[in-house]
Structures are given as structure tokens and as C-alpha cells.
Amino acid sequence: MVRKKLVAATVISALLFGMTFTSIPATTAKASINDGWVQVWADEFNSANGSAVDTSKWSFDTGAGGWGNNELENYTNRTQNAYMQDGSLILQANKENYNGSQYTSARIITKNKFSVKYGRVEMRAKLPYGQGMWPAFWMLGSNIDNVDVGWPKCGEIDIMENLGKEPNIVHGTIHGPGYSGSAGLGAAYTSSTALSDGYHTYAVEYEPSSIKWYVDGVLYETRTPYDVNGNTWVFNQPFFILLNLAVGGGWPGNPDSTTVFPQKYAIDYVRVYQRANGYNMVSLKSAYNGMYVTADNCGLSPLIASRTSAGLWEQFEQVNLGNGVIALRSLANGKYVCADNYGNNPLIANRDTIDAWEEFQVVTMPDGKKALKSLANNKYVCADNYGNNPLIANRDAVGGNWEEFDIVPQGY
């Protein structure tokens, strides 16, 4: 995406109050892929016509100066630019002289009011149109004001951006260190009708190993830590929400003689959901050599017990499938661990869905440690050769510590 967002100095630096999860014990956690979404926050914008934004939920970013993108608007906190109308919030761009600017608009944020670590963040809205219009629905990392962080290290999730000159297209993008501005990782969704003709739903599902973008329930993009090409995945932290209607700038270009004012960005609601039982993130530690199992090379290489600590590549979502059967989804690439070729090949995190090759029976040993039996061939997983060889499901019995593991909960 050919642009870069910056947070202006007018935004007050403060600690964000994010949602947090406690670790879920491996013996009791439910399968998060089967857990429903539970609403944890919303603004339905149902106040009386003409009323102002609810300041218990939102703050205003105000001022001009281009906002890092050579934008032309001056953001205000006036009801001329942000107000309720018929059950929607209207962010309105006006052509007017205001404190040295030719245009006014509004930008509201939940910073200091609400932030979320993992969830489904959703908006139903009717977009403005015309050359130079740039509505956005996005999120920024809660640590943006830390002196050693800032943008883009804080991370940015663009849930929906639209250029008014492209009324059928919206963009979803992530930005982080090494993949920001024009190098942001994103995709476009094209609608069969102009998105300014009616209300549509825009959402992301932002989870420990993936971010997914939707328009009207249609999944059109997925990003995982694998996509950042060795750079830091900065999306395992709380984020706050922003809504704004920019005018002009390097990416959309400036309004011209065809642009009609005022322009209205009408938002029916913003809702945030989280998984009912959170995320059961674990690491596997070989009982033989005390090393953590890694989905090395972002899951492109077989699993091997070779790491002294549990980082991104050594963490897995334990998906409980019932009756002591689990699947393991790598945090590095969002893929399920597979006992490929009926267990004849080493275990590797490379599957998008769960079938018999991705299912393992957890067996508790007399010493309390765990063994994993592949349902594909009824063989036990082994950290062969003191952990120097990749994990493989090829043992008929648990004969020693090579087939035993500690399942270590990770805090999410």
C-alpha cells in the first residue's frame, strides 16, 4: 500500500487497557477453533440525531499537518464533522476554510478507552465516494508511545481502506518493522457494486497465528508470521481502534472538480468479539534432551527438539478434539502439524485443515509426562537420536524418554 500513517503529537501518551488471557491448562482447554465468538465491546451509534460521539468510548485526534501522508483535512471534534444520524455515526468531510485548511473531517480512536488482544473486530458501514476521499477502519499497537517503539514497530492492522476514486475496491493490510508503508502486506477485495451504494460489513479475525480479512462474510486475505519474511511479527499484543475520513494525500490523490462535498462515512456499528475460551498455546519439550520442539524455518522444515527456549517457532495452539485427541497448529505459520505419509515422513507443520494425519492421542505416562500417538498409523511420536533427528511417528511403544514430552502452557 503506497502510503504511511503516523500518529500525530496531539495524541496523548498513556498506557492502554488491553484485554488479557490467562493460560488454559492443557487438560481442560477446549478447541478454540470450535469456540464461538463472544461480544466484549461495541458501539451501536444509536444516540439521538445530531448528538456527539460517546467520549466514554472514543477520543478525537484533532489538527492538520498532513498526518504523515500529505493529507489536506483538518480533523476537528465538532458535531459538524462527527455526529449521529438515524442509527449511524457520520464522519463528514466538508469543504470549508478552517484554521488554515481547506477541508475538515473527523478521526476518532479508542486509545485509553479500549484495546483488545486477539478477537474479531467488525464494522458495518456505508462508504463515501469521489476523488480524494479516503475512509479507513484500522488498529494500532498499544505500545506505540513507548520511546523505543513508535510506528511501525507497534504494528498496524488496516481492516478496511478505500480510495473514493475506486468505489468497488477495499484494501486490507498489515504494517510492521520491515514491511511498512509501500512495503505493507495486503490484498484488495473487489465488490460487484459500489460500496457507497449501501452498507457492508468489514472485519478482521486477529488471532495468535493469523490475521484474516472479510467483506460481508467473504474471506479474501490471510496473513501469518511466515509472510513477514524473517521480520518481527508484532501482532501478539493489544491494539486500539481508529476510524477516520481523510481528504487527499499521496495515495488517494487530492479532490478535483468532480468531487462532491460534503462526503459522509456512515458507520452503523463497531463490534469486538473474542473466543469464548481463549487460546490454549503450548510448547513441547522433549523429556530426553530437555529441548523445545521447533517448527523450524517457519514450518518449512520438519519438527525437531533442538531449542533451549520457546519462541514463536516453538509455540503451538493445542486444539482439543475430544477423547484425549488433539491437533497442534504452529504459531509461526498457522499450519497444523502432520504425521505425513502415514507417519513414514517426519512431522511437519504444513496443513491447513485437520484430518487423521493431523490428529494425535495424548497418553499420560506414569511419570506424568505425555506421549503422542498418531491416529494415522497408531505409532508414537519419537524425538529420535537424542533429539538430533526430526520428530517422527514410528514407534510401537513408549520405550524411553525419546517418546515422552512435557506439554508446557504458554501465556496468551
C-alpha positions as CSV (number, residue, x, y, z in Angstrom):
1,M,0.0,0.0,0.0
2,V,1.6,3.2,-1.2
3,R,1.4,5.3,1.9
4,K,2.4,5.5,5.6
5,K,0.3,6.5,8.6
6,L,1.8,8.3,11.5
7,V,0.2,9.3,14.8
8,A,0.3,13.0,15.5
9,A,1.8,14.6,18.5
10,T,-1.6,15.6,19.7
11,V,-2.4,12.1,20.7
12,I,-1.8,11.8,24.4
13,S,0.7,9.2,25.5
14,A,-0.8,6.8,28.0
15,L,-1.0,3.1,28.9
16,L,-3.7,1.2,27.1
17,F,-6.1,-1.0,29.0
18,G,-6.0,-4.2,26.9
19,M,-7.8,-7.5,27.3
20,T,-5.6,-10.3,28.6
21,F,-6.0,-14.1,28.9
22,T,-4.6,-16.4,31.5
23,S,-3.1,-19.7,30.4
24,I,-5.6,-22.5,29.9
25,P,-4.4,-25.9,31.3
26,A,-3.8,-28.5,28.6
27,T,-6.1,-30.9,30.3
28,T,-9.2,-28.6,30.4
29,A,-8.9,-26.2,27.5
30,K,-11.5,-26.5,24.7
31,A,-10.7,-26.4,21.0
32,S,-10.6,-22.7,20.2
33,I,-11.3,-23.3,16.5
34,N,-14.8,-24.6,17.7
35,D,-15.4,-21.9,20.3
36,G,-17.9,-19.3,19.4
37,W,-17.2,-15.6,19.3
38,V,-18.4,-13.7,22.4
39,Q,-19.0,-9.9,22.1
40,V,-16.8,-7.9,24.5
41,W,-17.3,-4.4,23.3
42,A,-19.4,-2.4,20.9
43,D,-20.7,1.0,19.9
44,E,-24.1,0.8,18.1
45,F,-24.3,4.6,17.5
46,N,-28.0,4.7,18.4
47,S,-28.0,8.1,20.1
48,A,-30.3,10.9,19.1
49,N,-29.8,12.6,15.7
50,G,-27.2,15.3,15.9
51,S,-25.7,14.1,19.1
52,A,-21.9,13.8,19.6
53,V,-19.6,10.9,19.8
54,D,-19.7,8.9,23.1
55,T,-16.5,10.1,24.7
56,S,-16.6,7.2,27.2
57,K,-15.6,5.0,24.3
58,W,-13.8,7.3,21.8
59,S,-11.4,10.2,21.8
60,F,-10.7,12.6,19.0
61,D,-7.5,13.1,17.1
62,T,-7.5,16.7,16.0
63,G,-5.4,19.0,13.8
64,A,-3.9,19.3,10.4
65,G,-0.3,19.0,9.2
66,G,-0.8,16.1,6.7
67,W,-0.7,13.3,9.2
68,G,2.3,11.8,7.5
69,N,0.5,11.3,4.2
70,N,0.2,14.9,2.9
71,E,-3.5,14.9,3.7
72,L,-5.4,18.1,3.3
73,E,-8.0,17.9,6.1
74,N,-8.1,19.5,9.5
75,Y,-9.6,16.9,12.0
76,T,-12.0,18.5,14.5
77,N,-14.1,17.4,17.4
78,R,-17.1,19.4,16.2
79,T,-20.5,17.9,15.5
80,Q,-20.2,19.4,12.0
81,N,-17.7,16.6,11.4
82,A,-18.8,13.7,13.7
83,Y,-22.5,13.2,14.7
84,M,-25.3,10.6,15.0
85,Q,-27.9,10.3,12.3
86,D,-30.6,7.6,12.0
87,G,-28.7,5.0,14.0
88,S,-25.3,5.6,12.4
89,L,-22.2,7.6,13.2
90,I,-21.4,10.1,10.4
91,L,-17.9,11.2,9.9
92,Q,-18.3,14.1,7.5
93,A,-15.8,15.8,5.3
94,N,-16.6,19.4,4.5
95,K,-15.0,21.8,2.1
96,E,-14.5,24.9,4.2
97,N,-11.8,27.3,5.4
98,Y,-10.8,26.2,8.9
99,N,-7.7,27.3,10.7
100,G,-5.7,27.5,7.5
101,S,-7.1,24.3,6.0
102,Q,-9.5,24.0,3.0
103,Y,-11.2,20.8,4.3
104,T,-12.4,19.5,7.7
105,S,-13.2,15.9,8.8
106,A,-13.0,13.7,11.9
107,R,-10.8,11.0,13.3
108,I,-11.8,9.0,16.4
109,I,-9.9,6.5,18.4
110,T,-10.4,4.1,21.4
111,K,-6.9,4.7,22.8
112,N,-7.0,5.0,26.6
113,K,-10.7,3.7,26.4
114,F,-10.4,0.2,25.0
115,S,-7.9,-2.1,23.4
116,V,-8.0,-5.8,22.5
117,K,-5.5,-8.6,22.3
118,Y,-7.0,-11.1,19.7
119,G,-10.5,-11.0,18.5
120,R,-12.9,-10.4,15.7
121,V,-13.2,-6.6,15.0
122,E,-16.1,-5.7,12.8
123,M,-17.8,-2.7,11.3
124,R,-20.9,-2.2,9.2
125,A,-20.6,0.9,7.1
126,K,-21.6,2.8,4.0
127,L,-18.6,4.4,2.4
128,P,-18.2,7.9,0.9
129,Y,-17.2,8.3,-2.8
130,G,-15.2,10.6,-5.1
131,Q,-11.7,11.5,-6.0
132,G,-9.6,12.3,-2.9
133,M,-11.9,10.5,-0.3
134,W,-10.0,8.0,2.0
135,P,-12.2,6.3,4.7
136,A,-10.4,3.9,7.0
137,F,-11.1,1.4,9.8
138,W,-7.9,0.3,11.4
139,M,-5.9,-0.6,14.5
140,L,-2.6,0.4,16.1
141,G,-0.4,-1.4,18.7
142,S,-0.9,-0.2,22.3
143,N,2.8,0.3,22.7
144,I,3.1,3.0,20.0
145,D,4.1,5.7,22.5
146,N,6.9,3.8,24.1
147,V,10.2,5.7,23.3
148,D,11.8,2.6,21.8
149,V,8.8,1.5,19.7
150,G,6.8,4.1,17.7
151,W,5.4,3.3,14.3
152,P,5.8,0.9,12.5
153,K,7.3,-1.3,15.3
154,C,4.0,-1.0,17.2
155,G,2.2,-2.7,14.3
156,E,-0.8,-1.6,12.3
157,I,-3.8,-3.6,11.0
158,D,-5.8,-1.9,8.3
159,I,-9.2,-3.6,8.4
160,M,-10.7,-1.5,5.6
161,E,-9.3,1.3,3.5
162,N,-11.0,2.7,0.4
163,L,-10.0,5.2,-2.3
164,G,-13.0,7.2,-3.3
165,K,-12.0,7.0,-7.0
166,E,-12.2,3.2,-6.7
167,P,-15.8,2.8,-5.4
168,N,-15.8,-1.0,-5.7
169,I,-12.4,-1.8,-4.0
170,V,-11.3,-2.0,-0.4
171,H,-7.9,-2.9,0.9
172,G,-6.7,-4.9,4.0
173,T,-3.1,-4.5,5.1
174,I,-0.6,-5.1,7.9
175,H,2.4,-2.9,8.6
176,G,5.3,-3.6,10.9
177,P,9.1,-3.3,11.1
178,G,10.5,-4.1,7.6
179,Y,7.1,-4.3,6.0
180,S,5.6,-0.8,6.3
181,G,4.4,2.0,4.1
182,S,4.6,0.9,0.4
183,A,6.0,-2.5,1.6
184,G,3.0,-3.2,3.7
185,L,1.5,-6.7,3.3
186,G,-2.0,-6.6,1.9
187,A,-4.6,-7.5,-0.6
188,A,-7.7,-5.9,-2.3
189,Y,-11.3,-7.0,-2.4
190,T,-13.5,-6.0,-5.3
191,S,-17.2,-5.8,-4.9
192,S,-19.7,-6.2,-7.7
193,T,-21.4,-2.9,-6.7
194,A,-20.1,0.4,-5.5
195,L,-19.5,0.3,-1.7
196,S,-21.0,3.7,-1.4
197,D,-24.4,2.4,-2.6
198,G,-25.2,0.6,0.7
199,Y,-24.0,-0.8,4.0
200,H,-21.4,-3.6,4.0
201,T,-19.6,-5.5,6.8
202,Y,-15.8,-5.3,7.1
203,A,-13.9,-7.4,9.6
204,V,-10.7,-9.0,10.7
205,E,-10.2,-12.0,12.8
206,Y,-6.9,-11.3,14.6
207,E,-5.6,-14.4,16.4
208,P,-2.3,-15.7,17.7
209,S,-1.1,-17.2,14.4
210,S,-3.0,-15.4,11.7
211,I,-5.0,-12.3,10.7
212,K,-7.9,-12.8,8.3
213,W,-9.9,-10.2,6.4
214,Y,-13.6,-10.4,5.4
215,V,-16.1,-8.4,3.5
216,D,-19.7,-9.4,4.0
217,G,-18.5,-12.7,5.5
218,V,-16.3,-13.5,2.5
219,L,-12.7,-14.3,3.5
220,Y,-10.4,-12.6,1.0
221,E,-7.0,-12.5,2.7
222,T,-4.9,-14.3,5.4
223,R,-1.6,-13.3,6.8
224,T,0.7,-15.3,9.2
225,P,4.2,-14.8,10.7
226,Y,5.6,-16.7,7.7
227,D,4.6,-13.7,5.4
228,V,6.9,-11.2,7.1
229,N,10.0,-12.8,5.6
230,G,12.0,-13.1,8.7
231,N,11.0,-9.7,10.1
232,T,9.3,-9.4,13.5
233,W,5.6,-10.4,13.8
234,V,4.3,-7.6,16.1
235,F,0.7,-8.6,16.4
236,N,0.7,-10.6,19.7
237,Q,-0.2,-7.6,21.8
238,P,-3.2,-5.3,22.4
239,F,-4.4,-2.9,19.7
240,F,-6.8,0.0,19.8
241,I,-9.3,1.0,17.1
242,L,-9.3,4.1,14.8
243,L,-12.0,5.4,12.4
244,N,-11.3,8.4,10.1
245,L,-12.2,10.0,6.8
246,A,-9.1,11.6,5.2
247,V,-9.2,14.0,2.4
248,G,-6.4,13.9,-0.2
249,G,-2.9,12.7,0.3
250,G,-0.2,10.8,-1.6
251,W,-2.1,7.6,-2.0
252,P,-5.7,8.7,-3.0
253,G,-4.6,12.0,-4.6
254,N,-6.4,15.2,-3.9
255,P,-10.0,16.2,-4.6
256,D,-10.8,17.6,-8.0
257,S,-13.7,19.3,-9.8
258,T,-15.6,16.0,-9.8
259,T,-15.6,15.6,-6.0
260,V,-18.8,16.5,-4.3
261,F,-18.9,17.9,-0.7
262,P,-19.9,17.2,1.9
263,Q,-19.0,13.5,1.9
264,K,-20.3,11.1,4.6
265,Y,-18.8,8.0,6.0
266,A,-21.7,6.3,7.7
267,I,-20.9,3.7,10.4
268,D,-23.8,1.6,11.6
269,Y,-21.8,-0.2,14.4
270,V,-18.4,-1.3,15.5
271,R,-18.3,-4.6,17.4
272,V,-15.5,-6.6,19.0
273,Y,-15.7,-10.3,19.8
274,Q,-13.3,-12.8,21.4
275,R,-13.1,-16.5,21.5
276,A,-15.2,-18.0,24.3
277,N,-12.4,-19.9,25.9
278,G,-9.3,-18.0,24.7
279,Y,-6.3,-19.8,23.2
280,N,-4.6,-22.8,24.5
281,M,-1.0,-22.2,23.4
282,V,1.6,-24.7,24.4
283,S,5.2,-25.8,23.7
284,L,6.5,-29.4,23.6
285,K,9.7,-30.1,25.5
286,S,11.5,-33.4,24.9
287,A,11.9,-35.4,28.1
288,Y,15.2,-36.9,26.7
289,N,17.2,-33.8,26.0
290,G,15.1,-31.0,27.6
291,M,14.9,-29.2,24.3
292,Y,11.8,-27.5,22.9
293,V,10.3,-28.8,19.7
294,T,10.5,-26.2,16.9
295,A,8.6,-25.7,13.6
296,D,11.9,-24.6,12.1
297,N,12.1,-22.2,9.1
298,C,8.5,-21.0,9.8
299,G,7.2,-24.6,9.4
300,L,9.0,-25.4,6.1
301,S,11.4,-27.8,7.9
302,P,10.4,-30.9,9.9
303,L,9.8,-30.5,13.6
304,I,12.9,-31.2,15.8
305,A,13.6,-30.9,19.5
306,S,16.5,-28.6,19.3
307,R,15.7,-25.2,21.0
308,T,16.7,-24.1,24.5
309,S,13.7,-21.8,24.9
310,A,10.2,-21.3,23.5
311,G,9.9,-18.5,21.0
312,L,7.5,-18.0,18.1
313,W,8.5,-21.1,16.2
314,E,8.3,-23.3,19.3
315,Q,4.7,-22.5,20.2
316,F,1.6,-24.3,19.1
317,E,-2.1,-23.9,19.6
318,Q,-3.3,-27.2,21.2
319,V,-6.7,-27.8,19.6
320,N,-8.6,-30.3,21.7
321,L,-10.8,-32.6,19.6
322,G,-12.3,-34.7,22.4
323,N,-11.5,-38.1,23.9
324,G,-7.9,-37.1,24.5
325,V,-7.2,-36.3,20.8
326,I,-5.5,-33.1,19.9
327,A,-4.2,-31.2,16.9
328,L,-1.3,-28.8,17.0
329,R,-1.3,-25.6,15.0
330,S,2.1,-23.8,14.6
331,L,2.1,-20.2,15.8
332,A,4.8,-19.5,13.1
333,N,2.7,-20.1,10.1
334,G,-0.8,-21.0,11.3
335,K,-0.5,-24.6,9.9
336,Y,-1.3,-27.9,11.5
337,V,1.3,-30.4,12.4
338,C,1.1,-33.5,10.2
339,A,2.4,-37.1,10.5
340,D,2.8,-37.1,6.8
341,N,2.7,-40.2,4.6
342,Y,1.0,-42.3,7.4
343,G,3.9,-41.4,9.8
344,N,6.6,-42.5,7.4
345,N,7.8,-38.9,7.0
346,P,8.9,-36.6,9.8
347,L,6.3,-34.4,11.4
348,I,5.9,-31.0,9.7
349,A,3.6,-28.0,10.2
350,N,2.2,-27.6,6.7
351,R,-1.5,-28.5,6.7
352,D,-4.5,-26.0,6.5
353,T,-7.1,-28.5,7.9
354,I,-7.3,-31.3,10.4
355,D,-7.6,-35.0,9.2
356,A,-6.3,-38.2,10.6
357,W,-2.7,-37.4,9.8
358,E,-3.1,-34.2,11.9
359,E,-4.6,-35.9,14.9
360,F,-2.7,-37.2,17.9
361,Q,-3.8,-39.1,21.0
362,V,-2.3,-37.8,24.2
363,V,-1.2,-40.6,26.5
364,T,-0.2,-39.7,30.1
365,M,2.7,-41.8,31.3
366,P,3.3,-43.0,35.0
367,D,5.8,-40.2,35.5
368,G,3.3,-37.6,34.4
369,K,4.9,-36.9,31.1
370,K,3.0,-37.1,27.8
371,A,3.3,-39.3,24.7
372,L,1.7,-38.5,21.4
373,K,0.2,-41.4,19.3
374,S,-0.6,-40.6,15.7
375,L,-4.1,-41.6,14.6
376,A,-2.8,-42.0,11.1
377,N,-0.8,-45.2,11.9
378,N,-1.2,-45.7,15.7
379,K,2.6,-45.1,16.2
380,Y,4.1,-43.0,18.9
381,V,6.0,-39.8,18.1
382,C,9.7,-40.0,18.8
383,A,12.4,-37.4,19.2
384,D,14.9,-39.9,17.8
385,N,18.7,-39.9,18.2
386,Y,18.6,-37.7,21.4
387,G,16.6,-35.1,19.5
388,N,19.1,-34.7,16.8
389,N,16.7,-36.2,14.2
390,P,13.3,-34.7,13.3
391,L,10.3,-35.9,15.1
392,I,8.6,-38.9,13.5
393,A,5.6,-41.1,14.4
394,N,7.2,-44.6,14.0
395,R,7.4,-46.3,17.5
396,D,5.1,-49.1,18.6
397,A,5.6,-48.4,22.3
398,V,6.9,-45.8,24.6
399,G,10.3,-47.3,25.4
400,G,12.1,-44.4,26.9
401,N,12.3,-40.6,27.1
402,W,12.6,-40.3,23.3
403,E,8.8,-40.8,23.1
404,E,7.9,-38.6,26.1
405,F,7.3,-34.8,26.2
406,D,6.3,-32.1,28.6
407,I,3.4,-30.0,27.3
408,V,4.3,-26.6,28.6
409,P,1.5,-23.9,28.7
410,Q,2.3,-20.5,27.2
411,G,0.6,-17.4,28.4
412,Y,-1.9,-15.9,25.9
